[in-house]
Amino acid sequence: MTIPPPMLVRFQGSDATTANALQAVQEFAERAGLPDAMRSDLLVVTDEIVSNLLKYGGLPRERVELEVRASIEQGALTLQFADNGRPFDPLSAPPPALELPVKQRPIGGLGIHLVRSLTDKQRYARSDGRNVLVLTRAVGL
């Protein structure tokens, strides 16, 4: 594994797609030489976060602004997603009722549960009219 320079990509309008965000994170993970399993986990996390913004962010596509940052410092990989969608703290969602049969479970909540299970720490803030979600995961150095 190597420590690549931090990544910052910004997407606006029709360029703010899940595919573009996934490509950026994939390229960062490849430059870092992360193990395949960790790369896959990061792509699942990115897919979940970005697709939820695009589906539920409350903006027409031409007004969407998305910023994705990635860095590795002090043995931790940090992914940060910032967007101009309506205020939404995904970490405030209650955990899904996994003990219930599927047909009895309320809809929603599985995605953020998956994000939490694939990262070690999660932090949300609303800053300057933007949602900022910071996710970290330990990496072996």
N, C-alpha and C positions, 0 to 999 in steps of 0.2 A: 504494500500500500504506500502511496505517496500523498503528500498534502498539496493539492493544487491551489492556485489562487482562488479567493472567494469568487463566486458567481453571482451576477446580478443581471436579470433579464426583465424587460418590461414589454408587456403586450397591451395593445389597445384595439378596440373595435373588433373587426373580423379576425385579427391576429391573436386575440385572446381566446385560444382554443385549448382544450385538454391535450390534443396531440402536440402542440407547440411546447406546452409546459413539460409534458412527458419527455420530449426530445431533449430539452435543456437539462433536465435532471438526469436523464440517462447519460448524456455526454459528460456531465460533472462526475457522476459515479464511475464512469469508465476511466476518466483522467485520474481519479483517486485510486483506481485499482481495487474498488470495493468488491467483496465476495458476491457471487451471483445471487445468493439468497437475500443479502442486504439490498442489493440493487432492486430486486423484485419487490421487496417490502417498500422501498422508497417510491417506486412507481405506483404501487397500490395506494399509498398515502397521497401522492400528488394527484392521481386520478380522482380520488374521492373528494379532496378539497376543491379542486378546480371545477369538477363537474357540478358540485353543489353550488358554487358561486354562479355558474352559468345558468343553472336551472332555477335557483331560488334567490338570487341576488337582487331581483327587483329592477333590473336595468335592461333597456333595449341593448342588443349586442353592440351597436355602434358607440355606446357610451361606456362600455365596460373598460376598466383599467385594472390590470393585474401586474403585480410585481412578484417575482420569485427570486429568493436569495438562497444560496447554499454555501456553507463553509465548514471546514474542519479545523477545530482548535482544541487544544488540551484534551485530546482523546474523545471528543464529541463532535458528531456531525449535527449541524443545525440547518433546518429548512425553515424559511420564513415566507409566508404568503401574505401579501397585502392587497386589498382591493377596495374599490369605491362603492361597493354594494350597500344595501341597507344594513344598518347595524344588526349584527348577529354574532353571539358568542356561542360557538358550538360546544364549548366545554361546560356550559350551563345545562345542557340536556341531561336528563336523568339516564342512568344506565338502562339498557334494554332488559326486559323481563325474560331472560333466556330460559328460565325454569318453566315458563308456560309453553303449552303446545303452540306451534306456529300459527294456527288459525285464531288463537286467543290473544296473541301479542298485538299491542298497538303498532301501527305503521310508523316507521322511522326509527332513528337512533342506532341502527346497526353500523352505519358508516363511521360515525365518530367513535363508536366502540372499537371498531377495527383500527382506526387511526391511533387511538389510545393504546391498543394492545401491541402495535408495531413501533411505538416510540416510547422513550423513557420519561420524558417530561413534555408538558404542553402548557402554553401560556397564551392568553388572548388579551388584547387591549383594543380599544377604539381610540385612534389617534389621528388628529387632523382630518376628520371625516372619513377615515379609512378603517376597515377591519384589519387587524394585524394578528396573525396566528403564528406562533413560534413553536417549532417542534424540535426536540433534540433526541439523539440516540447515541449511545456509547459505541465507539469503534475501536477495534484492537490496533494498537500502534506497534 
